[in-house]
Amino acid sequence: MGDDLLKGEDNDQRFEVFQSTGDGVDFRVLSWQWASIIFLKLTFATGVMTIPGQLYILGAAPGSLVVLGWGIINTYAGVVQGNFRNRHPMCHSVADMAGVVGGPLLREVAGVCFIASWIICAASGINGATTALNALSDHATCTNWYALAVTAVVVLVASLRKFGELSWISWAGFVSVFAAVFIVVIGVTLRDRPAGAPQTGDYDFGYHAVAFPSFVQGISAAATLFSASAGTSAFLPVISEMRQPRDYKKSLYLCMLTVTAAYLSFGLVVYRWCGKWITTPSLGSAGPTLKKVSYGVGLLGIIVTGILYVHVSAKYIFVRILRGSTHLQSNTFTHWATWLSCTVGLSIVAFLLAAAIPIFNYLLGLAGSLGFAPIALILPPWLWIFDHGEWRTSSSPVKMVVYYLHWVWVLIGVFMTVGGTYGILQSVVDAYRSGDIGGTFSCADNS
């Protein structure tokens, strides 16, 4: 039976991690429509606020191609991961998939990458929320107090146990961030010159169709743009809570088409009207009044970002600990103690990261290169190769080309992991030296 399952010949619901049950906790309540909403909020989050700044580094044309290219690659990665998961329904996460193709050691490596990626992203959500609160209050108190308050909210809501219980707040969060970004997009087009530029006299606008960044700048920008749409690894735990896991492609395509189109349109408009005078995050680019309006509208969505990312990370650890036991879907003390320990512990880690690296772009770039590149660029083609090994010796030239293109995909992932991590870390070091980043646990205004 095990061999049949690994070959995709037996997809009996008995092999699903969560069972549909009338007793205990029934996790599998999501329709594909609600799964789409959660996918959207997992992807369309703090990353959208970094797009214009990365277009400035790369130039409008190359930057747009990078956004589009990563969107296509990440969509295909989602397809590969979802197909593999449905062939091997015991897989709840990318770590489980890595275990199938590479054994226990690779499973643990992938698990560490998964946790690191999403906790760094959760930290970016906390960081973004403190930026919003500072902007709204004119920095009325120490940034760390705001971070603690946001972390407390994240813990409370992320501790809801099912994605189904987070579906409505995910929808509200998506609408919140989308509306906030849209306000900025409209706002920047109504100004005679960028809000951050000198308001009198000549100035360098800084718009480039093609830019010529250094290697560190270019690879850092590419890693940041990659991470903005590389969230497909978080879709897998959501698929496990769908009533019909095979409907996941509907959710995936709707999500990625919406996100890629929004990234391109929003990013290009803001960059076209602001040039190099883009704030980080970009919600402040339309001037002080609209900055407060956009942050006020988007605050809920930014906090929901942290909530979902902590929930995804906690769910992975929770399932790893209780899988196969009666406690997984039972309202026992062990069930609750394990779950709350995961959400509280990971929220604390996210808070510490947000305080240690208090700049959006660097957090997201670090997540992209150190975490997402291995699990979204190296692992997916490996999964495909595992299930399509016979294509290597196929009599069809097309199949052979496709097979080796997946190995090229692996090499791209290795390059982004090594080069991207180096670029981001060097950028962080340079930013500390230049004073662009204050000290760790600083009370300074980050808005």
C-alpha positions in Angstrom: 0.0 0.0 0.0 2.8 2.4 0.9 4.5 2.0 -2.5 1.2 2.5 -4.3 0.5 5.7 -2.4 4.0 7.1 -3.2 3.3 6.5 -6.9 0.0 8.3 -6.7 -2.2 5.2 -7.2 -4.0 5.5 -3.9 -5.4 8.8 -2.8 -7.8 7.4 -0.1 -8.9 10.1 2.3 -7.6 7.9 5.1 -4.1 9.2 4.4 -5.0 12.8 4.9 -3.4 14.4 8.0 -6.8 15.8 9.2 -9.8 13.6 9.0 -13.4 14.9 8.5 -15.0 14.0 11.7 -18.1 14.7 13.8 -16.2 14.2 17.0 -13.4 16.5 18.2 -12.0 19.2 16.0 -12.9 19.1 12.3 -10.2 21.1 10.6 -11.4 20.3 7.0 -14.0 23.0 6.5 -12.6 25.2 3.8 -14.1 25.6 0.3 -11.8 26.5 -2.6 -13.3 30.0 -2.5 -12.3 30.6 1.1 -8.9 28.9 0.4 -8.4 31.5 -2.3 -8.9 34.3 0.2 -6.4 32.9 2.6 -3.9 32.3 -0.3 -4.4 35.9 -1.3 -3.7 37.3 2.2 -0.7 35.0 2.7 0.8 36.4 -0.6 -0.6 39.9 -0.9 0.9 41.3 2.3 3.8 43.4 3.3 5.6 42.5 0.1 3.4 44.8 -2.0 4.8 47.8 -0.1 8.4 47.0 -1.2 7.7 46.7 -4.9 8.2 50.3 -6.1 11.6 50.6 -4.2 12.9 47.5 -5.9 11.8 48.8 -9.3 13.9 51.9 -8.7 16.9 49.7 -8.0 16.4 47.5 -11.1 14.7 49.9 -13.4 11.1 49.8 -14.6 11.6 47.4 -17.5 13.9 44.8 -15.8 12.0 45.1 -12.5 8.7 44.4 -14.2 10.2 41.4 -15.9 11.5 40.1 -12.6 8.1 40.6 -10.9 6.4 38.8 -13.8 9.1 36.1 -14.0 8.9 35.3 -10.3 5.1 35.3 -10.4 5.2 32.7 -13.2 7.9 30.6 -11.4 6.1 30.8 -8.1 2.8 29.8 -9.6 4.3 26.8 -11.2 6.0 25.9 -7.9 2.6 26.0 -6.3 1.3 23.6 -9.0 4.1 21.2 -8.5 3.8 21.3 -4.8 0.0 20.8 -4.9 0.3 17.9 -7.4 2.9 16.2 -5.3 0.9 16.7 -2.1 -2.2 15.2 -3.7 -0.1 12.2 -5.0 1.2 11.9 -1.4 -1.6 13.0 0.8 0.2 12.3 4.0 2.3 15.4 3.2 1.1 18.3 5.3 4.0 20.6 4.6 7.1 21.1 2.4 9.1 19.4 5.1 7.0 16.2 4.7 7.6 16.4 0.9 11.3 16.8 1.4 11.2 13.7 3.6 9.6 11.7 0.8 12.3 12.7 -1.7 15.4 13.1 0.5 14.9 11.3 3.8 14.8 12.4 7.4 17.7 14.8 7.2 16.3 16.8 4.3 12.9 16.8 6.1 14.5 18.6 9.0 16.4 21.1 6.8 13.2 22.0 4.9 11.3 22.3 8.2 13.9 24.8 9.5 13.7 26.8 6.3 9.9 26.8 6.4 9.8 28.0 10.0 12.6 30.6 9.4 10.8 32.0 6.3 7.5 32.5 7.9 8.6 33.8 11.2 10.8 36.4 9.4 7.7 37.3 7.4 5.7 37.5 10.7 8.3 39.8 12.0 7.9 42.0 8.9 4.1 42.1 9.7 4.8 43.3 13.3 7.4 45.8 11.9 4.8 47.1 9.4 2.2 47.5 12.1 4.6 49.5 14.3 5.3 51.7 11.3 1.6 52.3 10.9 1.1 53.1 14.5 4.0 55.5 14.6 2.6 57.2 11.5 -0.9 57.5 12.9 0.2 58.7 16.4 3.2 60.9 15.3 5.4 58.5 17.3 3.6 59.0 20.5 5.5 56.3 22.3 8.5 54.0 22.0 8.3 51.7 18.9 8.9 48.7 21.1 5.7 49.3 23.1 3.8 49.2 19.8 5.6 46.0 18.8 4.6 44.4 22.1 1.0 45.5 21.7 0.8 44.1 18.1 2.5 40.9 19.2 -0.2 40.4 21.9 -2.9 40.8 19.2 -1.1 38.4 16.9 -0.9 35.8 19.7 -4.6 36.0 20.5 -5.9 35.7 17.0 -3.3 33.3 15.6 -4.3 30.9 18.4 -7.6 30.2 16.6 -7.0 26.7 15.6 -8.4 26.4 12.1 -7.8 28.3 8.9 -11.6 28.2 8.5 -11.8 30.4 11.6 -9.4 32.9 10.1 -11.1 33.1 6.7 -13.2 36.2 7.4 -10.4 38.1 9.0 -8.2 37.1 6.0 -10.7 38.6 3.7 -10.9 41.8 5.8 -7.1 41.9 5.9 -6.8 41.6 2.1 -9.3 44.3 1.4 -7.6 46.5 4.0 -4.1 46.3 2.4 -5.5 46.5 -1.1 -7.5 49.6 -0.3 -4.5 51.2 1.5 -2.2 50.6 -1.5 -4.8 51.9 -3.9 -5.1 55.1 -1.9 -1.4 55.6 -2.3 -1.5 54.8 -6.0 -4.2 57.4 -6.6 -2.5 59.9 -4.2 0.9 59.9 -5.9 -0.7 60.8 -9.3 -2.4 63.9 -7.9 0.9 65.6 -6.8 3.0 67.9 -8.9 6.1 66.3 -7.5 6.9 63.5 -5.1 6.2 64.2 -1.4 9.7 63.1 -0.5 11.4 65.3 -3.1 12.5 69.0 -2.6 9.3 71.0 -3.1 11.0 73.9 -4.8 13.8 74.2 -7.4 15.3 71.5 -9.6 15.8 68.0 -8.4 16.8 64.6 -9.7 13.6 62.6 -10.2 15.4 59.3 -10.5 13.1 57.3 -12.8 15.0 54.8 -15.0 13.6 52.5 -17.6 16.7 50.4 -17.1 19.0 50.8 -14.1 22.5 49.5 -13.5 22.7 48.3 -9.9 25.7 46.7 -8.2 25.6 43.0 -7.6 24.6 43.4 -4.0 21.9 45.9 -4.9 20.6 43.8 -7.8 20.5 40.4 -6.0 19.0 42.0 -2.9 16.2 43.5 -5.0 15.7 40.2 -6.8 15.4 38.4 -3.5 12.9 40.9 -2.2 10.7 40.7 -5.3 11.0 36.9 -5.2 9.8 36.7 -1.6 6.8 39.0 -2.4 5.1 36.1 -4.3 7.0 33.1 -3.0 4.4 32.1 -0.3 3.2 28.9 -2.0 4.9 26.8 0.7 2.3 28.1 3.1 -0.6 27.0 0.8 0.1 23.3 1.7 -1.2 23.4 5.3 -4.3 25.2 3.9 -4.9 22.5 1.3 -4.9 20.0 4.1 -7.8 21.9 5.7 -9.9 22.1 2.4 -13.0 19.9 2.1 -11.8 18.9 -1.4 -8.0 19.2 -1.6 -8.0 18.6 -5.3 -9.7 21.9 -5.9 -6.5 23.8 -4.8 -5.6 24.8 -8.4 -8.6 27.0 -8.7 -7.5 28.8 -5.5 -3.9 29.0 -6.6 -4.5 30.5 -10.1 -7.0 33.0 -8.8 -4.5 34.1 -6.1 -1.4 34.3 -8.2 -3.1 36.1 -11.2 -4.5 38.7 -8.8 -1.3 39.2 -6.9 1.0 39.5 -10.0 -1.3 41.9 -11.7 -1.6 44.0 -8.6 2.2 44.1 -8.0 2.9 45.2 -11.5 0.2 47.9 -11.7 0.6 49.3 -8.3 4.4 49.1 -8.3 4.8 50.7 -11.8 2.4 53.6 -11.1 4.0 54.5 -7.8 7.5 54.3 -9.3 6.5 56.3 -12.3 5.2 59.1 -10.2 7.7 59.0 -7.3 10.9 58.0 -9.0 13.6 57.6 -6.4 11.6 59.5 -3.8 9.8 56.4 -2.7 9.5 55.8 1.1 10.1 52.5 2.8 7.4 51.1 3.1 5.9 52.8 0.1 2.6 53.8 1.9 4.2 57.0 2.9 5.0 58.1 -0.7 1.8 60.2 -1.2 2.5 62.8 1.5 1.9 63.1 5.3 -1.9 63.2 5.1 -2.4 60.3 2.8 0.3 58.5 4.7 -1.9 58.5 7.8 -5.0 57.7 5.8 -3.4 54.7 4.0 -1.8 53.4 7.2 -5.1 53.8 9.1 -6.9 51.8 6.3 -4.2 49.2 6.0 -3.4 48.6 9.7 -5.8 45.7 10.0 -4.4 44.0 7.0 -0.8 44.5 8.2 -1.6 42.9 11.5 -3.5 40.0 9.9 -0.3 39.4 7.9 1.5 38.6 11.2 -1.4 36.6 12.4 -1.5 34.3 9.4 2.3 33.8 9.3 2.5 32.9 12.9 -0.5 30.5 12.5 1.1 28.8 9.5 4.4 28.3 11.4 2.7 27.1 14.5 0.4 24.7 12.6 3.5 23.0 11.1 5.1 22.4 14.6 1.7 21.5 16.1 1.2 18.8 13.5 4.7 17.5 13.8 4.3 17.0 17.5 0.8 15.5 17.7 0.5 13.8 14.3 -0.8 10.2 14.7 -2.0 10.8 18.2 -5.6 11.2 19.5 -4.7 14.7 20.7 -4.4 16.1 17.2 -8.1 16.5 16.7 -9.3 16.2 20.3 -10.0 19.0 22.8 -7.5 17.6 25.3 -5.2 19.5 27.6 -2.2 18.2 25.6 -3.9 19.5 22.4 -4.4 23.0 23.8 -1.1 23.2 25.6 0.9 22.2 22.5 -1.0 24.6 20.2 -0.8 27.6 22.5 2.9 26.9 23.2 3.5 27.0 19.5 1.7 30.3 18.8 3.1 32.1 21.9 6.6 30.9 21.4 6.8 31.8 17.7 5.2 35.2 18.3 7.9 36.0 20.7 10.6 35.0 18.2 8.9 37.2 15.5 8.8 40.1 18.0 12.6 39.7 18.7 13.3 39.6 14.9 11.3 42.7 14.2 13.2 44.6 16.9 16.6 43.3 15.7 16.1 44.1 12.0 13.6 47.0 12.0 13.5 47.6 8.2 10.9 46.0 5.9 12.9 45.4 2.8 15.7 43.6 4.6 13.4 41.3 6.5 11.6 40.3 3.3 14.8 39.9 1.3 16.3 37.7 4.1 13.2 35.6 4.1 13.4 35.2 0.3 17.0 34.2 0.1 17.5 32.2 3.2 14.2 30.5 3.5 12.0 30.7 0.4 14.7 30.1 -2.1 15.5 26.6 -0.8 11.8 25.6 -0.4 10.3 27.4 -3.3 13.1 27.2 -5.9 15.2 24.1 -5.1 12.6 21.8 -3.6 9.7 22.0 -6.1 11.8 21.0 -9.2 13.2 18.2 -7.1 9.7 17.0 -6.3 8.8 17.1 -10.0 12.0 15.1 -10.9 11.2 12.5 -8.2 7.8 11.9 -9.8 8.9 12.1 -13.4 12.3 10.4 -13.4 11.4 8.4 -16.4 11.4 11.5 -18.5 15.2 11.6 -18.4 15.4 8.6 -20.7 12.3 9.3 -22.6 12.2 8.8 -26.4 10.5 12.2 -26.6 13.0 15.1 -27.0 10.5 17.5 -25.5 10.2 15.4 -22.3 14.0 15.2 -22.0 14.3 19.0 -22.4 11.6 19.6 -19.7 13.3 17.2 -17.4 16.7 19.0 -17.6 15.0 22.4 -17.4 13.9 21.4 -13.9 17.5 20.9 -13.0 18.2 24.4 -14.3 15.5 25.5 -11.9 17.4 23.8 -9.1 20.6 25.7 -10.0 18.7 29.0 -10.0 17.5 28.2 -6.5 21.0 27.5 -5.3 22.2 30.8 -6.8 19.4 32.8 -5.2 20.0 31.1 -1.8 23.8 31.8 -1.7 23.9 35.0 -3.7 20.7 36.4 -2.2 21.7 35.7 1.4 25.1 37.3 0.8 23.5 40.4 -0.8 20.9 40.9 1.9 23.3 40.4 4.8 25.8 42.8 3.2 23.0 45.4 2.7 22.0 45.1 6.3 25.6 45.6 7.4 25.9 48.6 5.1 22.6 50.1 6.4 23.8 49.8 10.0 27.1 51.5 9.1 25.4 54.3 7.3 22.8 54.9 10.0 19.8 53.9 7.8 19.0 51.3 10.5 19.0 52.3 14.1 20.2 50.1 16.9 18.3 46.9 17.8 15.3 47.4 20.1 15.4 51.1 19.3 12.5 53.3 20.3 13.1 55.5 17.2 10.3 56.4 14.9 10.3 53.9 12.0 7.6 55.6 9.9 
